[in-house]
Amino acid sequence: MEQLAPSTRAGPNPAPDSRPGLRPRDVLELLKPITWFPPMWAFMCGAVSSGAGLEGRWWFVAGGVLLAGPLVCGTSQAVNDWFDRHVDAINEPDRPIPSGRIPGRWGLYIAIIATLVSASVAWALGPLVFVAGLVGLAFAWAYSAPPLRFKANGLLGPLVCGLTYEGLSWFTGATVMLGAAPSVEVCAILFMYSLGAHGIMVLNDFKAVEGDRQTGLTSLPVTMGVEQAARFACTTMASAQIVVICLLAVWGYGISAMVVTGVLIAQIAAMPKLIRDPAKYAPWYNGVGVTLYVLGMLAAALGLGGYV
């Protein structure tokens, strides 16, 4: 869930309608394809952790990947950019809405259309997936839109993102494969990785500190300062993985526990560079540390699914 975001101020789109129509590339940019990877990866981890074979379920898996990434995540990005257009006018004025490339209220219309399409696909995948999809869509709107606007809270916003981007996508992947809710073990691991993803979401806030400060958003880099927020993010990610390692070891998934330990050590080795200059190195750590984090997710899923 970059991931989801608006100003608390009401008002029209700050950019004039400089273009008469929509261009597909601008709509695609609004949906931010680069953000689709985490929930799609989490969905696949869920499918793997179920231990169920793919025979006869390829279409469900393909539909679930589509739902987790381009649809629900893409919807969250459109919702975020519409309600965050005033913040983006400060931080990223070249974004499709503040730049006027998505004119008028089309940002809102795209978000509504994407919501309806996402709900329809979720319905086609079965009752449990439909409920999970509705929960994800509800959080996508609640994160960015008044009156709840979870994004405005530096602790609650990243938590909601982590639970939906990682946990709900993982749960949906396992459910698609099993046709039922996953085991307690799977739920425990996906929950811990969701909590750890809170730190990943905090890293995304470093690029918007000035706009958040000016518009009253209490992101952790604003309230704690960038260095302390970076330390908090690192601690959150590492602590969750330590719990995962302990659970995997206790349950007898020794190989998975060792792999997660290895990727955690590599993450810890990269953390000092991030903490030295969080504003500069947050994108770098997103590429290095977060990649290691999600590889650990896959290792845990392979163990739970009985593949290692």
C-alpha positions, 0 to 999 in steps of 0.5 A, a space after each residue: 500500500 507507497 505507496 497511498 495520500 491528500 492535503 487536508 485543505 479543500 479546493 480545486 485542482 491547483 493546475 489549470 486544465 491545460 489539455 483537453 483529453 487524457 493520454 494513456 501514458 498519463 493515466 498509466 503514470 497516475 496508476 504508478 506501475 512501479 508500486 504494483 510489485 510489492 502486493 503482487 509479490 506478496 500475493 505470490 508468496 501467499 500462493 506458494 505458502 499455501 502448499 497447494 498445486 497450481 493444477 486447474 488454478 492458473 486462471 485464479 492465480 493470474 486473476 489474483 495477481 491482476 487484482 493485487 497489483 494493477 487493480 487494487 494497488 493501481 486504484 490506491 495510487 489514483 485515490 492517493 494522487 487525487 486527494 494529495 494533489 495539493 501536496 504533490 503541487 509542492 513536492 512533485 509538481 510534474 505529477 499528472 494531476 498537479 501538472 494538468 496532464 490529468 485535467 479537471 476531475 478526471 483523477 477522481 473519476 479514474 479512481 472510482 472506475 478502477 474501484 468498480 473494476 477491482 470489485 468486479 474481478 474480486 467477485 469473480 474470484 470467489 467470496 473470500 477474495 471478494 471480501 478481501 478485495 473490498 477490505 483492500 479497496 476500503 483501506 485504499 480510500 480511507 488512507 487518503 480521503 477525508 474524513 479518516 485519512 489515515 495518511 495524516 497519522 505518521 504511525 497509523 498510515 504506514 501500518 495500514 499500508 503494510 497490512 494491506 500491501 503485504 498482509 492482505 495480498 499474502 492472505 488473498 494469494 493463499 486463499 485463492 489456492 486453498 479455497 479457504 482461509 490459510 493456516 494459523 502459521 501462514 497468518 502469523 508469518 504474513 502478519 509479521 511481514 506486514 508489521 515489518 513493512 511499516 518501516 518500508 512505508 516510512 522510507 517512502 515518506 522521506 521524499 515528501 517531507 517539505 510538502 508534508 510539513 507545509 500541509 500539516 501531515 504528521 509523517 514520522 520524518 516530520 515529527 521525529 526528524 529524518 534520522 530518528 525516523 530512519 532508525 525507527 524504520 530499520 528497527 521495525 523491519 529488523 524486529 519483525 524478521 527476527 520474530 519470523 526467524 524464531 517462529 520458522 525455527 520453532 516450527 521446524 522450517 530450519 532452511 527458511 529460517 537460515 535464509 531469512 537470517 542471511 538476508 536480515 544480516 545483509 540488510 543490517 549491514 546496509 542500514 548505516 549508510 541509510 541512517 547517515 543521510 536518510 533523505 539521500 539514501 532512502 531510494 537506494 535502501 529501497 532498492 537494496 534493503 527492501 529487495 532483501 526483505 522480500 526475498 526473505 518473504 519468499 524463503 519463508 513462504 517456500 518453507 511454509 508451503 513445504 518446498 524446502 
